[in-house]
Amino acid sequence: MTALIPKMGLLIQNDAAETIPPRSVVVVIAVETTASSATQEGITIHHVDQYGCDKPGNVMVTGASSIKPGKRGRAYFDPFLYVSIDPLTSDPTPGEEWGPVEGSWVITRGGTGFFAQGHSNNGGTPKRSMFLRTFVRAPVKKCGSSSSSSTSVSSGSGSNSQSSTSGSSGNSNPCNCVSVVTAVSCGPGGLSVTYGKAQGCCQ
């Protein structure tokens, strides 16, 4: 199989306190454009850090080389990429969704935004697999609050409806969290729709 060679690369600078391993998920935290001079064109540098709920920037994947703290390298937006995976998990199956996790350079099973293509190349380090990347922005996450859920019940005719909400949420929440439909059922009272947290939300 021909190895993937990503093309959509950007110049990045590692602003983390540790070395970024090869094929890591990184988050853009700032963008710097240097001034041009008589002998040097200005350049744009994307400052990146490790994935975290307090860093809602765009997500990229680095290349095959490690990047030391304060040093520069390249990261990529290509839709098909090799991405480092959790070394303690089994290889992903085709179509399985994975995603970044808090405080990690790798993606893991059950996350959001990366769908397994069905090919792993784990003869070396780090352990990695091929994924279809379906988002460019970090998944919205909920931090510092408990989970919540709500259920809406609508009559078949649409003339009457009621809703109930259970659970609680804190107000120290810098990230917010999107609600998604988790279940739909039909009963004597009409259509019942249950909402919950999206994958990737903080627990």
Backbone bond lengths (Angstrom), bond angles and torsions (degrees), N, CA, C in turn:
res aa  C-N    CA-C-N  psi(-1)  N-CA   C-N-CA  omega(-1)  CA-C   N-CA-C  phi
1 M - - - 1.456 - - 1.529 109.48 -
2 T 1.302 117.05 136.70 1.457 121.15 179.09 1.519 109.80 -71.88
3 A 1.319 116.33 130.09 1.463 120.40 179.39 1.517 109.86 -66.64
4 L 1.330 116.13 143.74 1.455 120.26 176.87 1.512 110.31 -72.29
5 I 1.319 116.21 133.99 1.466 121.70 176.66 1.525 106.77 -119.69
6 P 1.329 118.55 99.68 1.469 120.24 -176.94 1.516 112.01 -64.23
7 K 1.330 116.18 146.54 1.464 122.24 -176.52 1.520 113.04 -113.90
8 M 1.346 116.63 -33.55 1.465 120.88 -170.85 1.535 110.33 -84.49
9 G 1.326 115.33 65.90 1.456 120.90 -174.06 1.520 113.63 -97.24
10 L 1.321 115.00 150.10 1.461 122.39 175.99 1.522 109.18 -128.19
11 L 1.335 115.10 149.46 1.461 120.59 176.49 1.527 108.74 -73.61
12 I 1.328 116.71 126.98 1.461 120.59 179.66 1.522 110.50 -124.74
13 Q 1.315 115.71 160.19 1.465 122.59 171.68 1.516 108.40 -125.24
14 N 1.312 116.18 131.60 1.457 121.84 -179.13 1.524 110.12 -78.31
15 D 1.335 117.09 107.58 1.461 121.85 177.40 1.520 112.26 -96.43
16 A 1.328 117.51 5.79 1.464 120.81 176.97 1.521 109.65 -78.79
17 A 1.307 115.18 165.10 1.467 120.54 -179.18 1.521 112.35 -85.96
18 E 1.339 117.44 0.58 1.453 121.01 -179.34 1.522 110.32 -134.91
19 T 1.314 115.40 164.58 1.460 120.96 179.93 1.526 110.66 -68.67
20 I 1.325 116.04 136.06 1.462 120.76 175.62 1.533 107.70 -83.23
21 P 1.331 117.89 120.35 1.463 119.50 178.23 1.530 111.27 -69.77
22 P 1.328 118.41 166.31 1.472 120.78 177.46 1.523 112.25 -60.63
23 R 1.339 115.36 147.71 1.465 123.97 174.40 1.521 112.78 55.00
24 S 1.325 115.05 45.03 1.462 121.43 -177.60 1.519 112.13 -99.52
25 V 1.325 115.99 151.85 1.455 121.98 171.44 1.526 108.05 -79.29
26 V 1.335 116.57 129.14 1.464 121.80 176.94 1.522 109.20 -130.89
27 V 1.329 116.31 158.62 1.462 122.71 -179.06 1.524 108.85 -120.65
28 V 1.327 116.62 133.09 1.463 121.30 177.81 1.530 108.98 -74.41
29 I 1.331 116.80 126.76 1.462 120.77 179.62 1.529 112.64 -112.80
30 A 1.328 117.52 -16.02 1.468 121.64 177.99 1.518 109.07 -166.68
31 V 1.333 115.38 157.57 1.461 121.33 177.01 1.518 108.66 -127.41
32 E 1.321 116.51 132.42 1.469 122.91 -178.27 1.521 109.06 -122.74
33 T 1.317 117.23 133.92 1.458 122.18 174.15 1.517 108.58 -117.54
34 T 1.311 116.26 119.42 1.461 119.74 -177.87 1.531 109.86 -79.85
35 A 1.317 115.87 153.51 1.460 120.92 179.34 1.520 110.18 -75.53
36 S 1.312 116.09 143.72 1.461 120.23 176.87 1.525 109.92 -81.81
37 S 1.317 115.10 159.35 1.460 120.97 177.65 1.520 108.72 -134.00
38 A 1.318 115.93 -175.31 1.464 119.96 -179.63 1.524 111.88 -65.70
39 T 1.324 116.24 -23.66 1.471 119.37 -176.27 1.531 113.35 -118.46
40 Q 1.323 117.14 -3.46 1.459 119.74 -174.55 1.522 111.46 -141.17
41 E 1.316 116.47 126.13 1.456 120.76 174.47 1.530 109.84 -71.52
42 G 1.323 115.57 149.47 1.452 119.15 174.34 1.527 110.27 -67.67
43 I 1.328 116.76 149.87 1.468 121.30 178.73 1.528 109.32 -128.00
44 T 1.324 115.29 156.07 1.456 121.66 177.18 1.518 108.57 -107.12
45 I 1.326 115.33 128.50 1.466 121.88 -178.46 1.518 108.21 -118.80
46 H 1.316 116.72 126.54 1.464 122.24 177.76 1.525 108.21 -97.41
47 H 1.325 116.04 112.05 1.461 120.83 179.00 1.526 108.81 -79.60
48 V 1.331 117.03 130.33 1.463 120.87 -175.09 1.524 110.97 -126.88
49 D 1.326 113.44 161.09 1.461 121.23 178.97 1.518 108.03 -145.37
50 Q 1.317 115.17 178.11 1.463 120.80 177.55 1.517 110.55 -71.14
51 Y 1.335 116.18 149.51 1.459 121.52 -179.16 1.529 110.46 -60.28
52 G 1.343 115.74 136.86 1.460 121.09 177.40 1.503 110.98 -163.52
53 C 1.328 117.11 157.06 1.461 120.53 -174.80 1.526 111.74 -68.77
54 D 1.326 117.86 -19.35 1.459 120.09 178.29 1.520 111.84 -94.06
55 K 1.323 116.69 12.20 1.475 122.04 178.98 1.531 107.95 -128.43
56 P 1.328 118.34 83.03 1.461 121.32 -173.81 1.525 114.56 -85.70
57 G 1.315 117.45 27.06 1.460 120.09 -177.85 1.509 112.80 -77.79
58 N 1.325 116.11 -179.67 1.459 122.29 179.85 1.523 111.14 -69.25
59 V 1.316 115.55 145.47 1.457 122.69 -176.81 1.521 110.33 -99.06
60 M 1.334 116.29 133.97 1.460 122.53 173.95 1.523 108.81 -130.73
61 V 1.329 116.26 171.22 1.461 122.00 177.24 1.521 108.04 -124.11
62 T 1.315 116.86 129.93 1.460 120.65 -177.90 1.527 110.83 -76.45
63 G 1.333 115.11 170.62 1.454 121.35 -177.55 1.513 113.21 -85.61
64 A 1.339 115.42 -157.80 1.465 121.91 -171.91 1.523 113.76 -81.03
65 S 1.338 118.68 -1.46 1.466 121.56 -178.59 1.521 110.63 -113.37
66 S 1.324 116.49 148.27 1.456 121.11 175.27 1.532 109.52 -76.22
67 I 1.337 116.50 157.82 1.469 122.07 -178.78 1.526 108.08 -130.10
68 K 1.317 116.51 117.29 1.462 121.26 -178.04 1.529 111.10 -73.72
69 P 1.340 117.46 159.55 1.473 120.45 179.11 1.531 111.34 -55.81
70 G 1.330 116.32 133.42 1.459 121.66 178.87 1.512 114.48 80.69
71 K 1.336 117.11 -7.18 1.459 120.53 -178.41 1.527 110.67 -96.39
72 R 1.346 114.96 167.24 1.456 120.72 -176.82 1.522 111.60 -109.79
73 G 1.310 113.95 154.76 1.457 121.15 178.34 1.514 108.45 -160.15
74 R 1.330 116.42 -153.64 1.460 120.10 179.36 1.522 110.11 -132.15
75 A 1.352 114.06 148.11 1.457 121.25 173.92 1.522 107.41 -133.65
76 Y 1.332 116.58 162.57 1.460 120.43 -164.80 1.522 112.79 -131.64
77 F 1.363 114.53 150.17 1.454 124.00 177.91 1.531 112.12 -109.73
78 D 1.327 118.17 5.69 1.463 120.24 -175.70 1.532 111.54 -56.14
79 P 1.341 117.59 147.84 1.459 119.26 -179.27 1.524 113.65 -70.88
80 F 1.344 118.24 -33.37 1.458 121.12 177.33 1.521 108.91 -109.73
81 L 1.333 115.52 121.84 1.458 120.74 -175.25 1.523 110.47 -145.77
82 Y 1.335 115.46 151.25 1.454 119.36 163.49 1.527 107.26 -80.79
83 V 1.319 116.73 132.16 1.458 121.96 -179.98 1.521 108.60 -129.44
84 S 1.323 116.96 139.38 1.460 120.31 176.81 1.522 109.99 -65.90
85 I 1.329 115.67 136.01 1.456 120.61 -179.59 1.530 110.29 -115.92
86 D 1.304 115.26 162.84 1.460 121.99 177.71 1.528 109.14 -54.16
87 P 1.339 117.86 118.55 1.468 119.50 -174.97 1.521 113.48 -68.73
88 L 1.331 117.22 -13.48 1.461 120.32 -177.81 1.524 112.70 -92.74
89 T 1.346 117.28 2.00 1.457 120.72 -178.80 1.524 110.95 -110.81
90 S 1.320 115.52 161.33 1.460 120.65 177.25 1.526 109.85 -75.15
91 D 1.316 116.48 162.94 1.463 121.22 179.81 1.528 110.24 -61.37
92 P 1.329 117.31 144.55 1.464 119.79 179.19 1.519 111.80 -71.22
93 T 1.325 115.96 152.65 1.456 121.70 175.35 1.521 109.33 -96.49
94 P 1.331 119.11 155.69 1.465 121.55 -177.18 1.529 112.07 -54.81
95 G 1.340 115.07 131.33 1.452 121.58 178.49 1.508 114.92 86.12
96 E 1.305 117.96 -9.01 1.467 121.13 -179.54 1.527 109.59 -70.78
97 E 1.333 117.22 138.41 1.460 120.84 -177.90 1.521 110.96 -94.39
98 W 1.324 115.25 131.30 1.457 123.39 176.55 1.529 107.65 -124.44
99 G 1.329 116.94 175.77 1.451 119.22 177.58 1.516 112.69 -173.75
100 P 1.341 115.81 169.40 1.466 120.63 179.92 1.511 111.89 -68.61
101 V 1.327 115.23 155.83 1.463 121.36 179.50 1.526 109.26 -129.50
102 E 1.302 114.73 157.07 1.462 122.22 -177.45 1.526 111.52 -54.24
103 G 1.332 116.35 127.93 1.449 121.62 173.37 1.518 115.54 65.82
104 S 1.342 117.72 33.48 1.457 120.44 -178.77 1.520 110.07 -139.81
105 W 1.333 115.84 153.56 1.462 121.52 176.94 1.521 111.26 -91.40
106 V 1.334 118.65 -12.25 1.461 122.59 -174.27 1.521 110.53 -105.69
107 I 1.333 115.84 167.05 1.457 119.72 172.06 1.527 108.52 -104.69
108 T 1.321 116.10 159.08 1.456 119.61 -176.56 1.518 111.17 -138.66
109 R 1.304 115.69 164.50 1.468 123.09 -178.79 1.529 110.33 -63.01
110 G 1.351 115.96 136.88 1.459 119.91 177.54 1.515 113.69 93.14
111 G 1.327 117.78 -2.53 1.457 120.82 177.22 1.518 110.81 -82.07
112 T 1.325 115.08 -162.89 1.466 120.65 -174.48 1.520 111.58 -129.30
113 G 1.347 116.82 138.54 1.454 120.96 166.72 1.503 117.59 106.86
114 F 1.358 118.79 -11.22 1.456 121.30 179.61 1.528 108.67 -128.67
115 F 1.348 116.23 120.06 1.458 120.89 -179.58 1.524 109.96 -106.73
116 A 1.326 116.02 127.63 1.464 121.43 -176.15 1.520 111.28 -62.92
117 Q 1.318 115.36 133.39 1.462 121.74 179.29 1.527 111.49 -87.25
118 G 1.324 115.91 -17.32 1.459 118.95 177.72 1.508 114.74 100.34
119 H 1.335 117.08 23.09 1.465 119.67 177.40 1.517 108.69 -141.57
120 S 1.325 116.04 129.12 1.457 121.54 176.57 1.517 109.35 -120.18
121 N 1.331 115.37 146.89 1.455 121.12 179.71 1.522 106.54 -129.28
122 N 1.326 115.49 85.70 1.459 119.65 -169.74 1.522 112.97 -116.41
123 G 1.331 115.17 34.91 1.448 118.57 176.52 1.518 112.43 -77.25
124 G 1.325 117.04 -16.09 1.462 119.89 -178.39 1.512 111.61 -131.91
125 T 1.313 115.59 -158.30 1.461 122.38 -179.82 1.523 108.08 -120.66
126 P 1.327 119.65 137.15 1.458 126.14 0.65 1.529 112.34 -82.03
127 K 1.327 114.95 165.49 1.462 120.59 175.17 1.519 108.04 -65.85
128 R 1.322 117.88 133.60 1.457 119.56 -173.94 1.528 111.07 -148.94
129 S 1.314 114.80 158.67 1.459 121.66 177.90 1.517 109.14 -143.45
130 M 1.350 115.93 162.89 1.456 121.49 179.91 1.529 109.56 -88.60
131 F 1.333 115.66 134.60 1.462 120.95 -178.45 1.522 111.00 -134.12
132 L 1.340 114.62 150.05 1.454 122.25 165.94 1.516 106.49 -89.98
133 R 1.307 116.45 119.77 1.456 122.83 -176.39 1.526 108.09 -91.56
134 T 1.342 117.05 121.97 1.462 120.02 -171.75 1.519 114.11 -111.43
135 F 1.313 119.55 2.95 1.461 120.31 175.91 1.517 110.06 -140.70
136 V 1.321 115.48 156.03 1.464 119.93 175.77 1.512 111.23 -112.64
137 R 1.328 116.77 -10.78 1.458 120.39 179.25 1.518 109.01 -111.62
138 A 1.323 116.05 145.00 1.455 119.89 179.14 1.523 110.32 -58.29
139 P 1.350 118.65 138.91 1.458 119.72 177.27 1.518 111.20 -56.33
140 V 1.333 117.33 139.24 1.456 121.13 178.68 1.515 108.41 -67.59
141 K 1.324 116.69 132.77 1.451 120.70 -177.33 1.519 110.11 -126.19
142 K 1.316 116.04 155.14 1.460 122.04 -179.59 1.521 108.45 -109.95
143 C 1.307 116.82 125.25 1.451 120.68 -175.26 1.530 110.90 -122.41
144 G 1.298 116.35 144.76 1.457 121.11 173.90 1.506 114.75 68.51
145 S 1.341 118.00 27.99 1.457 119.50 177.83 1.508 109.61 -149.48
146 S 1.329 115.76 159.18 1.451 120.54 179.14 1.508 109.43 -83.41
147 S 1.340 115.61 165.00 1.451 119.34 -178.10 1.510 110.98 -74.97
148 S 1.314 115.79 159.33 1.449 121.18 178.08 1.510 109.20 -141.16
149 S 1.318 115.87 156.85 1.454 120.09 176.56 1.503 108.73 -146.66
150 S 1.311 116.56 158.02 1.450 120.73 178.41 1.509 109.31 -145.04
151 T 1.332 115.10 153.09 1.444 120.63 179.34 1.511 109.38 -129.85
152 S 1.321 117.14 134.19 1.453 122.13 176.52 1.514 108.47 -115.72
153 V 1.332 116.29 137.25 1.452 121.41 178.16 1.511 108.17 -121.65
154 S 1.341 117.13 128.14 1.457 121.73 -179.83 1.513 108.91 -123.18
155 S 1.319 116.51 141.46 1.459 119.86 176.71 1.508 110.06 -73.28
156 G 1.342 115.38 160.26 1.455 119.30 -178.03 1.513 112.33 -63.63
157 S 1.324 118.00 -30.36 1.455 120.25 -177.63 1.512 112.80 -83.95
158 G 1.326 116.28 -15.82 1.459 119.79 179.96 1.509 112.70 82.80
159 S 1.362 118.43 4.43 1.456 119.80 -177.03 1.516 112.75 -85.69
160 N 1.339 117.56 -24.78 1.448 121.16 -179.96 1.516 108.79 -127.48
161 S 1.292 116.33 143.27 1.461 119.86 175.63 1.506 109.06 -151.21
162 Q 1.316 115.85 151.79 1.454 120.21 175.86 1.517 107.76 -144.36
163 S 1.303 116.57 158.80 1.454 119.98 179.24 1.507 109.07 -141.54
164 S 1.308 115.65 150.07 1.451 120.99 176.71 1.510 108.39 -135.50
165 T 1.320 116.62 149.10 1.451 121.30 -178.35 1.508 109.58 -130.94
166 S 1.312 116.70 135.95 1.449 120.78 176.81 1.504 109.28 -128.38
167 G 1.351 115.88 163.29 1.453 119.86 -179.13 1.508 110.91 94.07
168 S 1.330 115.97 178.16 1.454 120.73 -178.93 1.503 108.93 -145.63
169 S 1.305 115.89 161.93 1.459 120.12 177.82 1.510 108.66 -141.44
170 G 1.324 115.26 145.06 1.449 119.78 179.85 1.514 110.86 -82.89
171 N 1.327 116.16 167.80 1.457 119.34 179.54 1.512 112.16 -102.16
172 S 1.349 117.46 -1.23 1.466 119.86 175.53 1.522 107.86 -91.62
173 N 1.306 115.92 70.20 1.462 122.16 -170.06 1.521 110.10 -128.58
174 P 1.344 117.87 93.08 1.468 119.52 -177.42 1.513 114.74 -77.87
175 C 1.326 118.39 -10.20 1.456 119.70 -171.07 1.519 114.71 -111.96
176 N 1.320 117.49 -26.45 1.461 122.56 -174.32 1.531 109.99 66.17
177 C 1.312 116.22 172.82 1.447 120.52 -177.81 1.512 108.76 -154.35
178 V 1.315 117.11 136.76 1.449 120.07 -179.39 1.524 110.04 -86.47
179 S 1.342 117.06 146.01 1.455 122.82 175.41 1.520 109.20 -93.15
180 V 1.307 115.70 142.55 1.460 120.79 178.39 1.524 109.33 -131.47
181 V 1.323 116.97 158.31 1.456 121.44 175.92 1.523 108.65 -74.28
182 T 1.345 116.94 124.25 1.459 120.90 -179.52 1.520 112.57 -107.25
183 A 1.337 117.89 -18.94 1.462 119.91 178.71 1.520 109.76 -160.10
184 V 1.328 116.25 146.64 1.460 122.93 175.44 1.523 107.59 -135.35
185 S 1.344 117.27 130.29 1.455 120.01 179.15 1.521 109.92 -144.92
186 C 1.330 115.89 157.64 1.459 121.94 177.43 1.519 108.99 -109.77
187 G 1.328 117.15 135.06 1.447 121.93 179.39 1.505 110.48 -141.96
188 P 1.338 116.48 -174.04 1.464 120.81 179.84 1.529 112.79 -58.65
189 G 1.322 116.45 -30.99 1.460 119.99 -178.42 1.517 114.09 -86.62
190 G 1.323 116.82 -1.86 1.464 119.82 -179.37 1.519 111.52 116.68
191 L 1.317 116.20 -155.47 1.463 122.93 -177.82 1.520 109.92 -81.80
192 S 1.340 117.47 130.54 1.461 123.09 178.41 1.519 109.20 -114.33
193 V 1.313 116.22 124.14 1.460 122.19 -179.79 1.526 108.84 -118.66
194 T 1.325 116.77 125.77 1.451 121.83 -179.93 1.528 109.72 -107.24
195 Y 1.325 115.83 133.23 1.459 121.47 -179.33 1.519 109.60 -111.00
196 G 1.320 115.27 150.03 1.460 121.51 176.68 1.510 110.99 -151.59
197 K 1.318 116.63 -172.25 1.456 121.50 -179.26 1.515 111.09 -75.62
198 A 1.307 116.30 146.03 1.462 120.87 174.86 1.512 109.93 -72.60
199 Q 1.338 116.42 155.84 1.449 119.82 174.38 1.529 109.57 -59.72
200 G 1.321 116.42 143.18 1.452 120.49 -179.03 1.506 113.14 97.02
201 C 1.340 118.28 -9.23 1.465 120.58 177.36 1.513 110.00 -74.45
202 C 1.320 116.30 146.84 1.464 120.29 177.26 1.522 109.50 -63.78
203 Q 1.302 115.47 145.14 1.473 119.53 177.70 1.518 109.92 -80.10
